[in-house]
Amino acid sequence: MTYLQLSAWFTGAAILVAILLTLLTPRGRRPRPAAIALTIAVLFALTAVFDTVMIASGLFHYSPAHLLGVHVGLAPIEDFAYPLAGAVLLPALWMLLRARRSATVTATTDEEHGG
């Protein structure tokens, strides 16, 4: 399996789960696309810089036979799949958990006040 295949499966699974979680979240509590896009841009910049530094210093390397061959600095393009997956999946999970917590707190408060 190439790094691209592994990254595609990982990112695809994260995106599918994020879509499912977003659909389960009430409309007003869903992640904001602009915030996710900004997060992705920042994470991509950080990945390019820090992966380049780590690869240049010899902390790790990739087998060229398993890479697509496209690099940003020294970072192979496949390395950008993980921050992409995190930036898509984590906000969806966070917003769903916040919406559920808020609903639980509201229901508990209503019960305490006889509502």
C-alpha positions in Angstrom: 0.0 0.0 0.0 1.3 3.5 -0.9 1.2 6.4 1.4 -1.3 8.0 -0.9 -3.7 5.0 -0.6 -3.3 5.0 3.2 -3.9 8.7 3.4 -6.9 8.5 1.0 -8.6 5.8 3.2 -7.9 7.7 6.4 -9.1 11.0 5.1 -12.1 9.4 3.4 -13.2 7.7 6.6 -12.7 11.0 8.6 -14.8 12.9 6.1 -17.6 10.4 6.1 -17.8 10.3 9.9 -17.7 14.1 9.9 -20.6 14.3 7.5 -22.6 11.8 9.7 -21.8 13.7 12.9 -22.8 17.0 11.2 -26.1 15.5 10.1 -26.8 14.4 13.7 -26.0 17.9 15.1 -28.8 20.4 15.3 -28.6 23.1 12.5 -27.6 26.1 14.7 -24.8 24.1 16.3 -23.0 22.8 13.2 -19.4 23.6 12.4 -18.8 26.7 10.4 -17.1 26.0 7.0 -15.1 29.3 7.1 -13.6 28.3 10.4 -12.7 24.8 9.1 -11.2 26.3 6.0 -9.0 28.7 8.0 -8.0 25.8 10.3 -7.0 23.7 7.3 -4.9 26.6 5.9 -3.1 27.1 9.2 -2.5 23.4 9.7 -1.2 23.0 6.2 1.3 25.8 6.7 2.4 24.3 10.0 2.7 20.9 8.4 4.8 22.2 5.6 7.2 24.0 7.9 7.6 21.4 10.6 7.7 18.4 8.4 10.3 20.0 6.3 12.4 20.8 9.4 12.0 17.2 10.8 12.8 15.6 7.4 15.8 17.9 6.9 17.1 17.1 10.4 16.9 13.3 9.7 14.2 12.5 12.2 12.4 10.4 9.7 12.2 9.7 6.0 9.8 8.1 3.5 10.5 5.4 0.9 10.4 7.2 -2.4 8.9 4.1 -4.0 5.7 4.6 -2.0 5.3 8.4 -2.5 3.4 10.2 -5.2 6.4 12.5 -5.7 4.8 15.9 -5.0 6.3 17.8 -2.1 5.8 21.1 -0.3 9.2 21.9 0.9 10.5 18.5 1.9 7.0 17.3 3.1 5.3 14.8 0.8 1.8 15.8 -0.2 0.5 12.6 1.5 1.4 14.2 4.9 -1.2 16.8 4.5 -4.1 14.2 4.7 -3.8 13.9 8.5 -4.3 17.6 9.3 -7.1 17.7 6.8 -8.8 14.8 8.4 -8.4 16.3 11.9 -9.6 19.7 10.8 -12.8 18.2 9.3 -13.5 15.5 11.9 -12.8 17.1 15.2 -15.1 20.2 14.8 -18.0 17.9 13.8 -17.4 15.7 16.8 -17.0 18.7 19.2 -20.1 20.5 18.0 -22.2 17.3 18.3 -21.0 16.7 21.9 -21.6 20.3 22.8 -25.1 20.2 21.4 -25.9 17.0 23.3 -24.5 18.4 26.5 -26.5 21.6 26.1 -29.6 19.6 25.5 -28.9 17.5 28.6 -28.3 20.6 30.7 -31.5 22.3 29.4 -33.5 19.2 30.1 -32.1 18.8 33.6 -32.7 22.5 34.4 -36.3 22.2 33.1 -36.9 19.2 35.3 -35.5 21.0 38.4 -37.8 24.0 37.8 -40.9 21.9 37.2 -40.9 22.7 33.4 
